[in-house]
C-alpha cells in the first residue's frame, strides 16, 4: 500500500491518500490465468475514492507538477 500526504501550501492543511490494489483474475479458454492489478486511491480519513482527475495524477506521478488545480478540489474535501 502506498500512502501519500498532500499539503495545501496556502492553508497548511494535509490530506492523506492511500492506494489499494484490487486484483482481477482472467482465465482464457485454455485455462491460462492472468492476474491484473488495479490500483485504487482513497482518502485515508473517510475511505472515499478520490475524484477522477486526482486519480489520474496519482497514477501517473504528476501530483505537484502541473495539477495545481486539483488542490482546489481538495480544499472542498477539507
C-alpha positions as CSV (number, residue, x, y, z in Angstrom):
1,X,0.0,0.0,0.0
2,X,1.3,3.5,-0.9
3,X,0.4,6.4,1.4
4,X,0.9,10.0,0.2
5,X,0.4,13.1,2.2
6,X,-0.7,16.1,0.1
7,X,-0.1,19.6,1.6
8,X,-2.0,22.7,0.6
9,X,0.8,25.3,0.8
10,X,-1.6,28.2,1.4
11,X,-3.7,26.7,4.3
12,X,-1.1,24.2,5.5
13,X,-3.8,21.5,5.7
14,X,-2.8,18.0,4.9
15,X,-4.8,15.4,3.0
16,X,-3.6,11.8,3.2
17,X,-4.5,9.4,0.3
18,X,-3.6,5.7,0.1
19,X,-3.6,3.2,-2.7
20,X,-5.0,-0.3,-2.5
21,X,-4.6,-3.0,-5.1
22,X,-7.7,-4.7,-6.4
23,X,-6.6,-7.9,-8.2
24,X,-8.6,-9.2,-11.1
25,X,-8.1,-12.8,-12.4
26,X,-8.8,-13.5,-16.1
27,X,-8.9,-17.1,-17.4
28,X,-8.8,-17.8,-21.1
29,X,-10.3,-20.9,-22.9
30,X,-7.0,-22.8,-22.5
31,X,-7.1,-22.3,-18.7
32,X,-4.3,-19.8,-18.6
33,X,-4.7,-17.3,-15.7
34,X,-3.7,-13.7,-15.9
35,X,-3.8,-11.5,-12.8
36,X,-4.2,-7.8,-13.4
37,X,-3.6,-5.4,-10.5
38,X,-5.9,-2.4,-10.5
39,X,-4.7,0.5,-8.3
40,X,-7.4,2.4,-6.5
41,X,-6.8,5.6,-4.5
42,X,-8.8,6.5,-1.4
43,X,-8.9,9.4,1.1
44,X,-7.3,7.9,4.2
45,X,-9.7,9.6,6.7
46,X,-13.0,8.8,5.0
47,X,-12.2,5.8,2.8
48,X,-13.9,7.6,-0.1
49,X,-12.4,7.2,-3.6
50,X,-10.6,10.2,-4.9
51,X,-12.0,12.0,-7.9
52,X,-11.0,11.1,-11.5
53,X,-8.5,13.9,-12.1
54,X,-6.7,13.3,-8.9
55,X,-6.7,9.5,-9.5
56,X,-5.1,10.0,-12.9
57,X,-2.5,12.4,-11.5
58,X,-1.6,10.0,-8.7
59,X,-1.3,7.0,-11.1
60,X,0.9,9.0,-13.5
61,X,3.1,10.5,-10.8
62,X,2.0,14.0,-11.8
63,X,0.8,15.5,-8.5
64,X,2.5,18.7,-7.7
65,X,3.9,19.2,-11.3
66,X,1.0,20.5,-13.4
67,X,-2.0,19.6,-11.4
68,X,-2.3,22.6,-9.0
69,X,-6.0,22.9,-9.9
70,X,-6.6,19.7,-8.1
71,X,-5.8,21.4,-4.8
72,X,-8.9,23.5,-5.3
73,X,-10.9,20.3,-5.3
74,X,-9.0,19.0,-2.2
75,X,-10.0,22.2,-0.4
76,X,-13.6,21.4,-0.9
77,X,-12.9,18.0,0.7
78,X,-11.4,19.6,3.7
